[in-house]
Amino acid sequence: MKGKILALIFFINFTSFLSLNAQWARTYGGSEDDFASSILQTSDGGYIVYGSTESFGVEYLDIWILKLNIWGEIEWQKTYGEDISDYTNNAYSIQKTNDGGYIIGGSISVSGFGHQFWIIKLSSNRDIIWQKSYGDDLINYAYSLQQTSDGGYIVAGNTGINDAEGHDILILKLFFDGTIEWTKTYGESKDDKPSSILHTSDGGYVVAGYTMAFGAGSSDIWILKLASDGTIEWQKTYGGSEGEIARSIQQTNDGGYIVAGAGSGDFLVLKLASDGTIEWQKAYGSESGSAHSIQQTSDGGYIVAGETSSFGAGNGDIWVLKLSLVGDIEWQKTYGGIQSDEASSIQQTSDGGYIVAGSTDSYGAGERDFLILKLSSNGDIDPACGFIRESNAEVSDAGISSSNTDIIPQDTTITPKDTTITPKDSDALVYDLCSGGQHTLSLSAGSGGTTAPQPGTYIYDHAVRISISADPDEGYNFSEWSGDVSSTDRWLSITMDSDKSINANFSMIVIDDVWEEVNKSPCFIATAAYGSPLHPYVQILREFKDKYLISNKLGRSLVSFYYKYSPFVTNLIAKHKVLKVIAQMNLFPFVVFSYSILYFGSTITAAVFIVIFVPSVCLAWRYRHKFRWQNRKIKNTNSHRF
């Protein structure tokens, strides 16, 4: 008995240790864009992440699902997409189902056939039970779905003509096998778009999004409360003079609703009663930001996540706010690097912390990657994570007013179609952002240009993605990167996952019309003088031209002038032996000078020139001075005689 008690105590302490030490931050991706849309905690304590990938799958965007354990390590990963290059498979929402599996929703498109809702039902062991598309030749995007109490599904999206106003909200109610129970559209002549649908405790539904057909500003939050058959129980807009949109809605413990979105660049949060009246409204000042996900927490407050450009490190950081029951800020933090980072989904985890899914340009394998953060209850991860910062948003009344709308839902007819996609394995690169390691970048440049940042040695944190560029001088082109990176792209993004030594190489620009003259002319003055273009002296002169004349504007002008007027002189020299000898005598100093510059450099050439030229000048001056003195003496002698 005593042994069992000790074992139980050990188990409790061990699981508590795991829980307290399960904070982490990781990126998942490949060389192209990868976007995480949604994340859920699974019954084993791990997580399932849902999004889109360009790095893996078929040709463009495919649905991508990762199953992670409690520490963020990948247990399995699959892409879902068609083997047709012009398909686009966008991921938007994933939900757990009562049978332990998942329902996933997004959109699928083929050139010439518009977009269609795309729903896939997975079993608990990730086998596809059924998969269907829903739509016609219009543009149909599915943004949110949820299992209903009868075992079926409710799906929200929009429908309309591509690149035209007049998109309406489209709601599908499906049976458990994906067949349609009812379909309805909600909207007016301008754009109306849903972002979130929720199965409510009374058996109906609540839809949140925005409308441009009603309200006070350019766009207003639009919320529809629906009965189980899709008829409208109440409908309201919420807005001010600026544009407002809703991105997330959740039913609260008191039967009301919490709504998160954006307005005037602020995080916007509305607490509504069950009938849609506003209980409180708050704007969390960031001047440039948007809330993407909100959830009520176990203490009755709220956790909200999105992105902001007003706080943090750079062009957009993940921003997480923990709010009290009445919307006061309990803590607020940003997460990210100098590039763009944003959160799309947040959920409280079983240990009282939070799991955040989003995407990053600051870290990872290339372009955008999945970014998953496991936070403690106060928003911390690990002291080694240098990308966490406090923010200081001001809280104010949002200035939102509500008004009723009077839209009448319209029945529609949609025929579901079976699809035949086959899941494929992927091979994500994973980076731990809190390893605490640092790496050195040694950046250098060959002659003819420089780099940005400038050549030198730099130290970066592990998994940071940096941009470097090569900047050629006038008369040069960028050739390639060499060393630990091999690429001909002038602008390059690299991940600092090890020490790297990189060199930028440049090549001289050769003017096209100059080369045309070079190639079409059978011989030039030096070739005519020495009898062959392969003569060593001709080769020396040509090498000097290529290295020291073509590389600058003045030299290119001289070469162009030479090739323009030399053919006439060349023909004369080629026909007369005497002119050949004269040309050789005149070219010889140029050959010596060119050889010296090429093989000894300008300094030695200048020194030799001084050693040879100065004594010669001195001797000439002395001879001339002596000659003039003798002439003057002779003239004086002659004058005395007369």
C-alpha positions in Angstrom: 0.0 0.0 0.0 2.8 2.3 1.0 4.5 1.6 -2.4 1.3 2.5 -4.3 1.0 5.8 -2.4 4.7 6.7 -3.2 4.1 5.8 -6.8 1.0 8.0 -7.0 2.9 10.9 -5.4 5.8 10.4 -7.9 3.3 10.3 -10.8 1.6 13.5 -9.6 4.9 15.3 -9.1 6.2 14.1 -12.5 3.1 15.2 -14.4 3.2 18.6 -12.6 6.8 18.9 -13.6 6.0 18.2 -17.2 3.1 20.7 -17.1 5.3 23.4 -15.6 8.1 22.8 -18.0 6.1 22.4 -21.2 6.5 26.0 -22.4 8.2 26.3 -25.8 8.3 28.2 -29.1 8.9 26.5 -32.4 8.6 27.1 -36.1 7.5 24.5 -38.7 7.9 25.0 -42.4 9.8 24.7 -45.6 11.3 27.0 -48.3 7.9 28.6 -49.3 5.0 30.2 -47.5 3.2 28.2 -44.7 0.3 29.7 -42.7 -1.2 28.2 -39.5 -4.9 28.9 -39.2 -6.1 27.0 -36.2 -4.8 24.9 -33.2 -6.5 22.6 -30.8 -5.3 20.7 -27.8 -5.9 16.9 -28.1 -6.9 14.4 -25.4 -3.3 13.2 -25.0 -2.2 16.7 -24.0 -0.6 17.4 -27.4 -1.9 19.6 -30.2 -3.2 19.5 -33.7 -2.3 22.4 -36.0 -4.2 23.2 -39.2 -3.1 25.5 -42.0 -1.9 25.9 -45.6 1.4 25.2 -47.2 3.3 26.1 -50.4 6.4 24.2 -49.3 4.9 20.8 -49.4 2.1 19.1 -51.3 1.3 19.6 -54.9 1.8 22.8 -56.8 0.4 25.8 -54.9 -1.5 25.9 -51.6 -2.4 22.6 -49.9 -4.0 22.0 -46.5 -1.4 21.0 -44.0 -2.0 19.3 -40.6 0.6 18.7 -37.9 0.1 16.6 -34.9 2.4 17.7 -32.0 3.1 16.2 -28.7 3.1 18.2 -25.4 6.6 19.6 -26.1 5.9 20.6 -29.7 7.6 17.7 -31.4 5.9 16.4 -34.6 4.2 13.0 -34.2 2.8 13.1 -37.8 2.2 15.5 -40.6 0.1 15.3 -43.7 -0.9 17.5 -46.7 -4.2 17.3 -48.4 -4.5 18.5 -52.0 -5.2 17.6 -55.6 -2.5 16.4 -58.1 -3.4 19.3 -60.4 -1.1 22.4 -60.6 -3.9 25.0 -60.8 -5.7 23.8 -57.6 -5.7 26.1 -54.6 -6.5 24.4 -51.3 -6.9 27.0 -48.5 -7.3 26.0 -44.9 -9.5 28.0 -42.5 -10.9 25.9 -39.6 -10.5 22.6 -37.8 -12.7 21.2 -35.0 -12.7 18.0 -32.9 -15.7 15.7 -33.4 -17.6 13.5 -31.0 -16.1 10.3 -32.4 -12.5 11.5 -31.6 -11.8 12.6 -35.1 -11.7 16.0 -36.8 -13.7 18.0 -39.3 -11.7 20.4 -41.4 -12.9 23.1 -43.7 -11.5 25.4 -46.4 -11.8 26.1 -50.0 -10.7 24.4 -53.2 -10.4 25.9 -56.7 -9.7 24.9 -60.2 -9.1 27.4 -63.1 -12.4 28.1 -64.7 -14.6 26.6 -62.0 -14.4 29.3 -59.2 -13.9 28.4 -55.6 -15.9 25.9 -53.6 -16.3 25.0 -49.9 -14.2 21.9 -49.2 -15.0 19.8 -46.1 -13.0 16.7 -45.0 -14.0 14.4 -42.2 -11.1 12.5 -40.6 -11.2 9.6 -38.1 -9.3 9.6 -34.9 -6.4 7.8 -36.7 -6.5 10.5 -39.5 -8.1 8.3 -42.2 -10.5 10.2 -44.5 -14.1 9.1 -43.8 -15.5 11.5 -46.5 -14.6 14.5 -48.4 -16.8 16.8 -50.4 -16.9 20.2 -52.2 -19.9 22.5 -52.2 -20.4 25.3 -54.7 -20.9 26.4 -58.2 -19.1 28.7 -60.6 -19.2 31.5 -58.1 -16.5 32.3 -55.5 -17.3 30.3 -52.4 -14.9 30.4 -49.4 -15.5 28.5 -46.2 -14.2 30.3 -43.1 -15.6 28.6 -40.1 -17.3 25.3 -39.2 -18.4 23.4 -36.1 -20.0 20.1 -35.2 -23.6 20.4 -34.0 -25.4 18.6 -31.2 -27.2 16.3 -33.7 -23.9 15.0 -35.0 -24.0 17.1 -38.2 -22.0 20.3 -39.0 -22.6 24.0 -39.6 -20.4 25.8 -42.0 -20.1 29.6 -42.7 -18.5 31.2 -45.7 -19.3 33.7 -48.4 -20.4 33.5 -52.0 -20.4 35.9 -54.9 -18.6 36.9 -58.1 -14.9 37.2 -58.1 -13.4 40.8 -58.0 -16.9 42.2 -57.7 -19.1 43.7 -54.9 -22.1 41.7 -53.7 -20.6 38.8 -51.8 -23.1 37.3 -49.4 -22.8 35.1 -46.3 -23.4 31.5 -47.2 -24.4 29.0 -44.4 -24.5 25.3 -44.9 -26.1 22.8 -42.5 -24.8 19.4 -43.1 -25.8 15.9 -41.9 -23.2 13.7 -40.3 -22.2 12.2 -43.7 -21.8 15.6 -45.4 -25.1 15.7 -47.3 -26.9 19.0 -47.2 -29.8 19.6 -44.7 -30.3 23.3 -45.7 -28.4 26.2 -47.3 -29.1 29.9 -47.0 -27.5 33.2 -48.0 -27.6 36.4 -46.0 -26.7 39.8 -47.5 -27.4 42.8 -49.6 -25.9 44.4 -52.6 -22.5 45.0 -51.0 -19.9 42.8 -49.5 -20.9 40.8 -46.4 -18.4 38.3 -45.0 -18.5 35.9 -42.0 -15.4 35.1 -39.9 -16.8 32.8 -37.2 -19.8 30.6 -36.6 -20.8 29.0 -33.3 -23.3 26.4 -32.3 -25.1 28.0 -29.3 -26.4 26.4 -26.2 -30.0 26.8 -27.3 -29.5 24.7 -30.4 -29.2 27.6 -32.8 -26.2 29.5 -34.2 -24.4 32.8 -34.0 -22.5 34.2 -36.9 -20.0 37.1 -36.7 -18.3 39.0 -39.5 -18.7 42.4 -41.2 -21.0 44.1 -43.6 -20.6 47.0 -46.0 -24.3 47.2 -46.8 -25.4 48.4 -43.3 -24.1 50.4 -40.4 -22.4 53.6 -39.6 -19.1 53.4 -41.4 -17.2 51.8 -44.3 -17.7 48.4 -42.7 -19.4 47.4 -39.5 -19.4 44.3 -37.4 -22.4 42.2 -38.3 -23.8 39.6 -36.0 -26.7 37.2 -36.9 -28.4 35.0 -34.3 -30.0 32.1 -36.1 -32.4 29.4 -35.1 -31.6 25.8 -35.7 -33.3 26.0 -39.2 -31.3 29.1 -40.2 -34.1 31.7 -39.7 -33.0 34.9 -38.1 -33.8 35.5 -34.4 -31.9 38.8 -34.2 -29.4 40.7 -36.4 -27.4 43.8 -35.5 -24.5 45.9 -36.7 -21.9 47.4 -34.3 -19.7 50.2 -35.5 -18.6 53.8 -35.5 -17.5 56.3 -38.2 -14.4 54.1 -39.1 -14.3 50.6 -40.4 -14.9 47.7 -37.9 -14.7 44.0 -38.4 -15.2 40.9 -36.2 -12.9 38.0 -36.5 -13.9 35.8 -33.6 -16.9 35.1 -31.4 -17.4 32.8 -28.4 -20.4 32.2 -26.2 -19.7 33.1 -22.6 -20.7 31.3 -19.4 -23.6 33.7 -18.8 -25.2 32.9 -22.2 -23.9 36.1 -23.9 -21.1 36.5 -26.4 -17.6 37.9 -26.5 -16.5 39.3 -29.9 -13.0 40.3 -31.0 -11.9 42.1 -34.1 -10.4 45.4 -35.2 -11.5 49.1 -35.4 -9.4 52.2 -36.1 -6.2 50.1 -35.8 -7.0 48.9 -32.3 -7.9 45.6 -30.8 -11.7 45.7 -30.5 -13.5 43.6 -27.9 -17.3 43.7 -27.3 -19.2 41.9 -24.6 -22.8 41.2 -25.6 -25.8 40.0 -23.8 -27.7 37.0 -25.1 -30.0 39.4 -27.1 -27.1 41.3 -28.7 -27.2 44.4 -26.6 -23.8 45.8 -25.6 -22.7 45.2 -22.0 -19.3 46.7 -22.4 -16.9 47.6 -25.3 -13.3 48.4 -25.2 -10.5 49.4 -27.6 -7.0 48.4 -26.8 -4.8 51.0 -28.4 -2.2 49.9 -30.8 -2.9 52.2 -33.8 -2.0 49.4 -36.1 -3.3 46.0 -35.1 -6.1 43.5 -35.2 -7.5 40.8 -32.8 -7.9 37.4 -34.5 -9.0 35.0 -31.8 -10.6 35.2 -28.4 -11.7 32.7 -25.7 -13.2 32.9 -22.3 -10.7 31.5 -19.7 -11.3 29.3 -16.7 -11.2 32.3 -14.3 -14.1 34.0 -16.2 -11.8 36.4 -18.0 -10.7 36.3 -21.6 -7.5 35.7 -23.6 -7.2 37.5 -27.0 -4.5 37.2 -29.6 -3.7 38.9 -32.9 -1.0 41.2 -34.3 0.3 44.7 -33.7 2.8 47.0 -35.3 2.8 49.5 -32.5 4.6 47.4 -29.9 7.3 44.8 -30.1 10.3 44.4 -32.3 9.4 45.2 -35.9 6.9 45.2 -38.7 4.2 43.3 -36.8 4.4 41.1 -33.8 2.0 38.6 -32.2 0.1 40.4 -29.4 -1.6 38.6 -26.6 -3.8 40.3 -23.9 -5.2 38.6 -20.8 -8.4 40.4 -19.8 -10.5 40.3 -16.7 -14.2 39.6 -16.7 -14.9 43.3 -17.4 -12.2 43.7 -20.0 -9.4 45.2 -17.9 -5.9 44.2 -18.9 -4.2 41.7 -16.5 -1.1 41.3 -18.6 -0.1 42.0 -22.2 2.9 40.8 -24.2 4.3 40.8 -27.7 6.1 37.9 -29.4 8.2 38.2 -32.5 11.3 39.5 -34.4 12.0 42.3 -36.8 9.8 41.0 -39.6 6.1 40.3 -39.7 4.6 37.8 -37.1 0.9 37.3 -36.4 -1.4 35.0 -34.4 -4.5 33.4 -35.9 -5.7 31.2 -33.0 -5.3 31.0 -29.2 -6.7 28.4 -26.8 -6.4 27.8 -23.1 -4.7 24.5 -22.3 -5.4 22.0 -19.6 -2.5 23.2 -17.4 -3.9 26.7 -17.3 -1.5 28.1 -19.9 -2.2 28.9 -23.5 -1.3 27.6 -27.0 -1.0 30.1 -29.8 -0.8 29.4 -33.6 0.2 31.9 -36.2 2.9 32.6 -38.8 6.3 34.3 -38.9 8.6 36.0 -41.3 11.2 36.6 -38.6 12.2 33.0 -37.9 12.2 29.6 -39.6 13.1 27.8 -42.8 12.1 30.4 -45.4 9.4 32.8 -46.4 6.5 32.4 -43.8 6.5 29.5 -41.4 4.0 28.1 -38.8 4.8 29.7 -35.5 3.5 27.9 -32.4 3.9 29.3 -28.9 3.1 27.4 -25.7 2.7 30.0 -23.0 2.5 29.8 -19.2 -0.5 31.2 -17.4 1.2 34.6 -17.3 2.3 34.6 -20.9 6.0 33.6 -20.3 7.8 30.9 -22.2 11.5 30.6 -21.2 14.1 33.1 -20.1 16.2 32.1 -23.2 13.4 33.4 -25.5 14.6 36.9 -26.4 11.6 37.8 -28.5 9.1 38.4 -25.6 8.4 42.0 -24.7 5.9 43.8 -22.5 3.5 46.3 -24.1 1.6 49.2 -22.7 -1.7 49.5 -24.5 -4.1 52.1 -23.4 -7.7 51.0 -22.8 -10.6 53.2 -23.9 -14.3 53.0 -24.7 -14.6 51.8 -28.3 -17.3 54.3 -29.2 -19.4 51.6 -30.8 -23.2 51.8 -31.3 -25.5 49.1 -32.4 -28.4 49.1 -34.8 -30.9 46.5 -36.1 -30.8 45.2 -39.7 -33.6 43.6 -41.6 -32.1 41.2 -43.9 -34.2 38.2 -45.1 -32.3 34.9 -45.6 -32.6 33.3 -49.0 -32.7 29.6 -49.7 -30.1 28.4 -52.2 -29.5 25.1 -54.0 -26.0 23.6 -53.9 -25.1 20.1 -55.0 -22.2 18.5 -53.1 -19.6 16.7 -55.1 -17.2 14.0 -53.8 -13.5 14.8 -54.1 -10.7 12.2 -54.3 -7.7 13.8 -52.6 -5.1 11.5 -51.1 -3.1 12.6 -48.0 0.7 12.9 -48.5 3.5 12.9 -46.0 5.5 16.1 -45.6 8.9 16.8 -44.1 8.8 20.1 -42.1 12.0 21.8 -40.8 11.5 22.5 -37.1 13.4 25.2 -35.2 13.3 25.7 -31.4 13.3 29.4 -30.8 14.3 29.2 -27.1 17.4 27.1 -27.4 19.5 30.0 -26.2 22.1 29.4 -28.9 23.7 32.0 -31.1 25.5 31.8 -34.4 28.1 33.9 -36.3 27.7 35.2 -39.8 30.9 36.1 -41.6 29.9 38.2 -44.6 32.4 39.2 -47.3 32.4 40.6 -50.8 34.7 40.2 -53.8 35.9 43.1 -55.9 33.2 45.0 -57.8 30.6 45.5 -55.0 29.5 45.2 -51.4 26.7 43.7 -49.3 23.9 44.9 -47.0 24.6 44.5 -44.2 28.1 45.6 -45.0 30.8 42.9 -45.0 31.8 42.0 -41.5 31.0 39.6 -38.6 27.6 39.5 -37.0 26.0 37.4 -34.2 22.3 36.3 -34.4 20.1 34.2 -32.2 19.3 30.7 -33.3 16.6 30.3 -36.0 16.5 34.0 -36.8 15.9 34.6 -40.5 17.8 37.5 -41.9 17.9 39.1 -45.3 21.1 39.9 -47.1 21.6 41.6 -50.5 24.5 42.2 -52.9 25.1 45.7 -54.2 27.3 45.8 -57.3 29.4 48.9 -58.1 29.0 50.7 -61.4 30.2 48.6 -64.2 29.6 45.3 -62.4 26.9 42.7 -62.1 26.2 40.4 -59.1 27.4 36.9 -60.0 26.6 34.5 -57.2 26.8 33.8 -53.4 29.5 31.3 -52.4 30.6 29.6 -49.2 27.9 28.2 -47.0 25.2 29.5 -49.4 25.0 28.9 -53.1 22.6 31.1 -55.0 22.4 33.5 -57.9 19.7 35.6 -56.3 20.9 39.0 -55.4 18.5 39.2 -52.5 18.6 36.3 -50.1 16.9 35.1 -47.0 18.8 32.8 -44.7 18.1 31.0 -41.4 20.8 31.2 -38.8 20.8 27.6 -37.6 24.6 27.4 -37.6 27.7 29.5 -38.1 27.8 30.7 -41.7 30.5 32.2 -44.0 29.1 33.8 -47.1 30.8 35.7 -49.9 29.2 37.9 -52.6 30.9 37.6 -56.0 30.6 40.1 -58.8 31.5 40.2 -62.5 32.3 43.1 -64.9 29.6 44.4 -67.2 30.5 44.2 -70.9 28.5 46.6 -73.1 26.7 44.7 -75.7 27.5 47.0 -78.6 31.2 46.9 -77.7 31.2 43.1 -77.7 29.5 43.1 -81.1 32.4 45.2 -82.5 34.9 42.9 -80.8 33.3 39.8 -82.2 32.6 40.9 -85.8 36.0 42.7 -86.4 38.5 40.2 -87.9 41.5 42.0 -86.5 42.5 45.2 -84.7 45.6 47.4 -84.7 47.6 45.1 -82.3 46.4 42.0 -84.2 47.4 43.5 -87.5 50.8 44.6 -86.1 51.7 41.3 -84.6 50.1 39.1 -87.1 47.8 37.0 -84.9 45.1 37.5 -82.1 47.0 34.8 -80.2 50.2 36.7 -80.1 51.3 37.1 -76.4 51.4 40.9 -76.8 47.9 41.0 -78.1 46.7 38.9 -75.2 48.3 41.2 -72.7 46.6 44.3 -74.3 43.3 42.5 -74.4 43.5 41.4 -70.8 44.3 45.0 -69.7 41.3 46.2 -71.7 38.9 43.7 -70.1 40.1 44.3 -66.6 40.9 48.1 -66.4 39.0 49.7 -69.3 35.7 47.9 -69.6 35.1 48.2 -65.9 34.6 51.9 -65.8 32.6 54.5 -67.8 35.6 56.4 -69.2 37.4 53.2 -70.2 34.3 51.9 -72.0 34.0 55.2 -73.9 37.7 54.9 -75.0 37.2 51.3 -76.1 34.0 52.2 -78.0 35.9 55.0 -79.7 38.8 52.7 -80.5 36.5 50.0 -82.1 34.7 52.6 -84.0 37.7 54.2 -85.8 40.3 51.4 -85.7 39.2 49.3 -88.7 40.5 51.9 -91.2 44.0 52.0 -89.5 44.0 48.2 -89.1 43.4 47.7 -92.8 46.3 50.0 -93.7 48.7 48.3 -91.3 47.7 44.8 -92.6 48.6 45.8 -96.2 52.0 47.5 -95.5 55.0 45.8 -93.8 56.6 49.1 -92.9 53.5 50.3 -91.1 53.5 47.0 -89.2 57.0 47.7 -87.9 56.1 51.3 -87.0 52.9 50.0 -85.2 55.0 47.4 -83.2 57.4 50.1 -82.1 54.6 52.4 -80.9 52.6 49.6 -79.3 55.6 48.2 -77.3 55.5 50.8 -74.5 51.8 50.1 -74.1 52.5 46.4 -73.9 55.1 46.9 -71.2 52.9 49.2 -69.3 49.9 46.8 -69.5 52.0 43.8 -68.5 53.4 45.7 -65.5 49.9 46.8 -64.3 48.5 43.3 -64.7 51.2 41.3 -63.1 53.0 43.8 -60.7 50.2 46.2 -59.8 50.0 50.0 -60.1 52.4 50.7 -57.2 55.3 48.8 -58.7 54.5 50.1 -62.1 54.6 53.7 -60.9 57.9 53.0 -59.1 59.5 51.5 -62.2 58.1 54.4 -64.3 59.7 56.8 -61.9 63.0 54.9 -61.9 63.1 54.9 -65.7 61.4 58.1 -66.6 62.9 60.5 -64.0 66.6 59.8 -64.9 65.8 60.0 -68.5 64.1 63.4 -68.0 67.1 64.5 -66.0 69.6 63.4 -68.6 67.5 65.0 -71.3 67.3 68.3 -69.3 71.0 68.2 -68.6 71.9 67.5 -72.2 69.5 70.3 -73.4 71.0 72.7 -70.8 74.5 71.8 -71.8 73.7 72.2 -75.5 72.1 75.6 -74.9 75.2 76.7 -72.9 77.6 75.6 -75.6 75.5 77.4 -78.3 75.5 80.6 -76.2 79.3 80.3 -75.7 79.8 80.0 -79.5 77.6 83.0 -80.1 79.5 85.1 -77.6 82.9 84.1 -79.2 81.7 85.0 -82.6 80.4 88.3 -81.4 83.8 89.3 -80.0 85.4 88.5 -83.2 83.3 91.0 -85.0 
